Amino acid sequence: MTDVEQARPNKPVKSANRALEIIDFVAENSSVTFAQILESLELPRSSGHGLVQTLVASGWLEQHPLTRRFTLGLHSWQVGQRYDGHRLLIEKAKPVMDRLAQLTGETVQLARLDGVENVYIAISLSPNPMRMASTVGMRLHAHATGIGKALLSTIDPAEAERRLSDVVLPRLTPKTLTSVPDIMRVIETARFTGFAIDDEEFIEGCRCVAIPVTSEHDTGISAAISITMPSGRTDAGWPHSLYAPLSLAAREIRSGMGLP
């Protein structure tokens, strides 16, 4: 047993957990009022005030002097810059992604798996206009995205099923699958074919093809790369027409990382 495991309490420390929830809430919403923090996190005014002021004093949050709204502070950025968990992956992937975006004329995204969510860690935007639902750092539901299903295909099927069964899976469009058995069948197909798709399952009018790049087994990180485009720009060969350039890009990224 590690020192961390020995020191870990049976339950989260309430005040620390609430402080982290405040940081997450501000990060997700960019700019919030004190009233929004209290209402959304169901915090008593007295303890909420103390927590927010502590976060401001320590630099995790900043408060605009005129609007009185809260945003992430400089210390949040400093800590984020020190995170090194996928730095090598991004360093090797981003130039490849930029070239792929220019080659296909569509947006290329890189994400890693966290629970049942895909977290976007790099994006190369299409030279052609398109409405994007994702930005770097954003979390989206893996069951409703092509890149998320590609990510889930890299982990043990029983573990993927357990994760999906433990949460509520929202229906985001008429095409979104929310039945765990149905999603598991799609993931199994992705594992067999080597790619996964999102056919207007997250946003109507948007399609995506994705393939895995790394797995927890070989790097400790499940990562995948995708090409996303408006449905109107897909050709008759979609999604198979994008498999070759995606596969080549994934192999180039892995080679740059020293992986087979």
HELIX and SHEET records of a PDB file:
HELIX    1   1 ASP A    3  ALA A    7  1                                   5    
HELIX    2   2 LYS A   14  ASN A   29  1                                  16    
HELIX    3   3 PHE A   34  LEU A   41  1                                   8    
HELIX    4   4 ARG A   45  ALA A   57  1                                  13    
HELIX    5   5 LEU A   74  ARG A   82  1                                   9    
HELIX    6   6 ARG A   87  THR A  104  1                                  18    
HELIX    7   7 ALA A  142  ALA A  144  5                                   3    
HELIX    8   8 GLY A  146  LEU A  152  1                                   7    
HELIX    9   9 PRO A  157  SER A  165  1                                   9    
HELIX   10  10 VAL A  180  THR A  193  1                                  14    
HELIX   11  11 GLU A  216  THR A  219  1                                   4    
HELIX   12  12 SER A  231  ARG A  233  5                                   3    
HELIX   13  13 HIS A  240  LEU A  242  5                                   3    
HELIX   14  14 TYR A  243  GLY A  256  1                                  14    
SHEET    1   A 2 LEU A  61  GLN A  63  0                                        
SHEET    2   A 2 PHE A  70  LEU A  72 -1                                        
SHEET    1   B 6 ARG A 139  HIS A 141  0                                        
SHEET    2   B 6 GLU A 117  SER A 124 -1                                        
SHEET    3   B 6 THR A 107  ASP A 114 -1                                        
SHEET    4   B 6 ALA A 223  PRO A 230 -1                                        
SHEET    5   B 6 CYS A 206  THR A 214 -1                                        
SHEET    6   B 6 ALA A 196  ASP A 199 -1                                        
END                                                                             
